[in-house]
Amino acid sequence: MPRMIFVNLPVTDLKRATAFYETIGATNNPQFSDDTASAMVFSDIFHVMLLTHEKYRQFTSKEIADARKSSEVLIALSADSRADVDAMADKAKAGGAVMDPTPTQDLGFMYGRSFEDPDGHIWEVFWMDVAAATGEGEQSAA
């Protein structure tokens, strides 16, 4: 069984955050959602748990960072193509995201955009041609 990834994010408005993540393509799993948490599924292995601050505090004694003022994490999500990167960025913008907190990156073999969710958590969506990045796609000179 492949390992699963659960990103836990504190949110100030659970309904707003849930709606935003649905806008960018996640599906809410009601089995693990209630009035303190929304389980958002991007794939069989990647999930985001949106937690009210009260619920989040059950898992840590540390102060909850205000992601609009300080950086606590950068979450990177791969996409299948450059067009898919732009499509997710367009969905995020439509959902009210702050766009491009990091400038768009276009390195030829890699293309990425970023946005902030309603609570300021930064997401980077990127596409990469692994063969071009590693040089495996190049022909050797004879």
C-alpha positions in Angstrom: 0.0 0.0 0.0 1.5 3.4 -0.9 2.0 5.9 1.9 -0.6 8.5 2.3 0.1 12.2 2.9 -2.1 14.3 5.2 -1.4 18.0 5.4 -3.1 19.5 8.4 -3.9 23.2 8.1 -5.5 25.6 10.7 -8.3 27.7 9.2 -10.3 30.6 10.6 -13.5 29.9 8.6 -14.0 26.2 8.0 -16.9 26.7 5.5 -15.0 29.2 3.5 -11.9 27.1 3.4 -13.8 24.0 2.5 -15.5 25.8 -0.4 -12.1 27.1 -1.6 -10.5 23.7 -1.7 -13.5 22.3 -3.5 -13.0 25.1 -6.1 -9.5 24.0 -6.8 -10.4 20.3 -7.2 -10.5 18.6 -3.8 -13.5 16.5 -2.7 -14.8 16.6 0.8 -14.9 13.3 2.6 -17.8 13.6 4.9 -16.8 10.4 6.8 -13.9 12.4 8.4 -15.5 15.9 8.4 -17.6 17.6 11.0 -18.1 21.2 12.4 -14.4 21.2 13.4 -12.7 19.6 10.4 -13.0 19.1 6.7 -11.2 16.1 5.1 -10.3 17.2 1.6 -9.2 14.6 -0.9 -7.0 15.4 -3.9 -6.1 11.8 -4.6 -6.0 8.3 -3.0 -2.7 9.3 -1.4 -3.0 13.1 -0.9 -5.4 14.6 1.6 -5.7 18.0 3.3 -7.3 18.3 6.7 -8.7 21.7 7.3 -9.0 22.2 11.1 -10.6 25.0 13.1 -8.0 26.6 15.4 -9.7 24.9 18.4 -9.3 21.5 16.8 -5.8 22.2 15.5 -4.7 23.1 19.1 -5.5 19.5 20.1 -2.4 18.4 18.2 0.1 21.0 19.2 1.0 23.3 22.1 2.7 25.7 19.8 1.3 29.0 18.8 -0.7 28.8 15.5 1.1 30.9 12.9 -0.7 33.6 11.0 0.2 32.4 7.5 -0.5 35.9 6.1 2.3 37.3 8.3 4.9 34.5 8.5 5.7 31.5 6.5 5.1 28.2 8.2 5.1 25.8 5.2 5.2 25.8 1.4 3.1 23.1 -0.1 4.0 21.9 -3.6 1.6 19.9 -5.8 2.6 18.5 -9.1 0.5 18.8 -12.2 0.5 16.7 -15.4 1.1 19.7 -17.8 1.7 23.4 -18.0 -2.0 23.8 -18.9 -2.9 21.9 -15.7 -0.8 24.3 -13.7 -2.6 27.3 -15.2 -6.0 25.6 -14.8 -5.5 25.1 -11.1 -4.2 28.7 -10.8 -7.3 29.9 -12.6 -9.6 27.9 -10.2 -7.7 29.3 -7.2 -8.2 32.8 -8.5 -11.9 32.2 -9.1 -12.1 30.9 -5.5 -10.6 34.1 -4.1 -7.0 33.2 -3.7 -4.2 35.7 -3.5 -2.3 35.0 -6.7 1.4 34.6 -7.3 2.9 35.3 -3.9 6.0 33.9 -5.6 6.5 34.9 -9.2 5.6 32.4 -11.9 8.6 30.2 -12.7 9.3 29.1 -16.3 12.6 27.3 -16.6 11.6 25.4 -19.7 11.8 22.0 -18.1 9.8 23.2 -15.2 6.8 25.6 -14.9 5.1 26.7 -11.7 2.6 29.1 -10.2 1.6 29.9 -6.7 -1.3 31.1 -4.7 -2.4 31.7 -1.1 -5.6 30.0 0.2 -8.0 32.1 2.3 -5.9 31.6 5.4 -2.6 32.6 3.7 -1.2 29.1 3.2 1.0 29.1 0.1 0.5 26.5 -2.5 2.9 26.0 -5.4 1.6 24.0 -8.4 4.2 22.9 -10.8 4.8 20.7 -13.9 8.3 19.3 -14.6 9.6 17.3 -17.5 11.7 14.9 -15.5 13.6 13.6 -18.5 14.7 17.1 -19.5 15.5 18.1 -16.0 17.8 15.0 -15.5 19.3 15.1 -19.0 17.8 11.7 -19.8 16.0 13.2 -22.8 19.2 14.4 -24.4 20.9 12.5 -27.1 24.6 11.8 -26.4 27.0 13.0 -29.0 28.8 10.2 -30.9 
